[in-house]
């Protein structure tokens, strides 16, 4: 099972994850103003020289900014995680959002043929009373994006309308540290013809249950493998390598049936 660890911006952290056997190592471009990060570029180059793969999230809106960044970094995978509305009443908005995603991903494939494309599929938190309707919406989104995507990744959606303003990063999904509805994630895994990674609050404590419930092609962890401050809050861009090691061990034990 593929294991991906995110928000690695420094080569020294990438080196440790490579040594531990992490399969895919991800970094983030935080803004158009701070898009050129030499240390992050070095992470991509370091990973390229190993048996792992690099992944890069561009938190950018404009097409020219995205293409410029991809040309500079040259990652193995570009990971798009823009917000997609799930509410039933937002069908026209959702169709327009997905059509723009398809257009952009086809352009990236044309300009950078070697790059793989990962697309985040938003999955709400557990407890939605309209879960059956949401399930059909999620599968419809996946069918639309699948032909121009190499890999899906679930991620937790806090809000479903309002241009994604309820999310930690407005306009994008992810980095909540909270689990998504695993039954809905499992439905996506079952229906998808491309690999699906499970993300959203995955930790060493819950990963075995998550794998058993969802049976994804891989696991992604970010917030729940970060170092914590004295109040127990996750510190972004700083990994707790003991927790990463525990996560890997739990996944391998679940795979082996131990």
N, C-alpha and C positions, 0 to 999 in steps of 0.2 A: 504494500500500500504506500502510495506516494505521500511524503510528508513535506509540507511547505511552512516555512517560518517567515513572518513579515516584519517590516520596519527595521531592516538591517541597513544602516547608512554608513557604517564604518568597516574598513577591511579587517580589523582585528576580530570583530564579532563574526564576520563571514568566515574567517579562517577556522574559528572554533566550531561553527556549525558544520562546515565541511568535514572536519575531523570526526564529528559525532555522527555523520552519515545522513544529514538532512538532504533531501532530494532537490528541493527548489527553494531558493533564497530570494526574498522580495524586498524591494526598496520603494520609496515614495518620493515623487516630485511634489513639493508642498504648495507651490504657487508660481504664477508666471514671473513674479519678481525674483524668485529664488530657484529658478529652474536648472541652473548650471551648478552642480555640486561635484567638485573634483573627487571627493572621497567616495561618493556614490558611484561615480564612473569607475573608480578603481575596484569597488566591490563587484561590479558587473564583469570587469576584465578578470579579476581573481577567480570568480565562479566559473567563467568560461574555460579557464585552464584546468579545472577540476572535473570530476565526474558528475557534478551537480549542474543545475540550470538556474539562470537568473530570471527574475520577473520584476516588472516595473509598473507601478501605478502612476500615471500622469494626472494629477489633480488640476487639470487644465481644461479650459472651455473651447478656446479657439483652435480651429483645425491647423493653422500654420504653426501655432505654438506646440501642438502635439507632434507634428511631423519634424519640427526642428529638434525637439527633445529626443525623439527616437533616433534621429540621425546622429546625435551626439553620443548617446549611451549605447545603442545597439544591443539591447537585451535579447535573451532567448525568447521571452514572452512579454508582450505588452498586456496589461491587465486593466480593463475598463470597468468602472464600477459606478457609473452615473445612476442617479435615482430613476426608478420607473414606477409610476403610480399603479396601485393595485385595486383601488376602490372601484366597484362595478360601474358607478356613475361617471367614471373618467375614461371610458373607452376611446373616444376620439383623441384625447390627449395622449393616452398610452400608445395608440397606433402611430401618432406623429413622432413621439419620442423614439419608438422602436425603429421607425423608418429612417430616422436620422442616424441611429446607431448602426444600422445595416449599411448605410451609405459610407459612414466613416470607416467601418471595419473593412469594407471592400477596398476603399482607398488605401488603407494601411497595407492590406495584402498586396495591392498592386505596387506600391512604392517600396515595400520591404518584404519581399516574398519569403525570406528565411524565418521571419518572426512568427511565433505562435501567438494566437489571441485567446486570452481568458476573458470571459464576460461574467460579471457578478449578476446573479438572479436574486432579486429581493425575496426573502421569506419572512413573513411576520412572526412576531413572538407568539408563543403558545396561548391558546384561549380565545382566538377569534371565533365568534358564533357563526360567521359565514364562511367557515373553513372550506366547505365543499365548493362554493363559488370561487373563492380565492385559489383553490387548487386548479380549477379549470383555467383561470386567468394566468397562473404561473406556467402551466403547460402550453398555453397559447403563445406566451412570450418566448418560451424556449423553442417552439417550432419555428417562430419567425426568425430568431437569431442563430439557430443551429447551423444553417448552411454556410455562414461566414465566421464561425467560431470553432476553435480547436478544443476548448475546455470550458465548462461552466463551473462557477463556484457559488454556492449558496452564501448568503450573508443576511444578517438580521436587520429587518426594517422596523424602525420604531413608529414612524408615521407613514401614511399611505397617500396623503394629499399635501397641498401647500408647497409644491416645488421642492420637497425634501427638507423643509426648514426644521423639521423635528429631529433630523439626523445630526450626529456629532459634527460632521462636515456638511454644511448645507449644499444640497444638490447631488450628494453622493451617498452610497450606503456603506456600512461597515464601521469598524473601530468602536463598536458599542460595548464589547466585553460581555454581551448577553446572548443566550442561546436563542435560536430560531425554533420554529415548530418542526420537530424532527419527522413527524408523520408527513408533512407537506414536502420536506426535503427528500424523504424516501420516495414519494410519488414522482418527484423530478428525476431521481436516480433511475427509477424503474422505466420511465418513459423516454429518457434521453438516449440518443444514439452516439453521443460523445461523452467522454469522461466527465464526472461531476466530483468536485472537491467539496467537502463539508467544512464550512467556517461558521463563526458566530459563537463566541463564548466557549470555545473548545479548550479544555484544561486537562492536566494530568488526572484530575479527580473524576471527570465525566467522559473522557474520551472512549473508554471501553464500552460504556453504555451507548454512546453516540454511534460508534462503529457497528455495534450489534443491531441497533435500531434502523440505521440508514443504509448501511452497506455501500458507502461511497467508494470511488476510485482512489480517493486521497483525503487527507486531513490538512487543514490550514489552521495555524494558531498565531495570534498576534498579542492581543491585550492580556490574555491569561497566562502567557509565558514571559511577561515583563517583570522587571524588578518592582517591588512595592515600596512606597514611602512609609513613614512611621504611622500614618493613618490607614494604611492598607490600600491606598490608591495606586493604580498602575502608573508607572513612569514611562512615557512614550520613548521609543528608540533606545531602550536599555533592556537587554535580555537577561533573564534569570536562567543561567545555564543549567542549574540543578533541576529546574522545572522543565526545561526542554528535554533533558536527559530522561526524566521521569515520564514525560509524554511519549517519547520514542519507545521506552521500555514497555509501557502499557499497550501501545499499538502493536508492537511485535508479539507480546504475550497473547493479546486478543486474536491476532492472526494465526498463531500457532495452536490456539485452543487451550492454552495453559490456564 
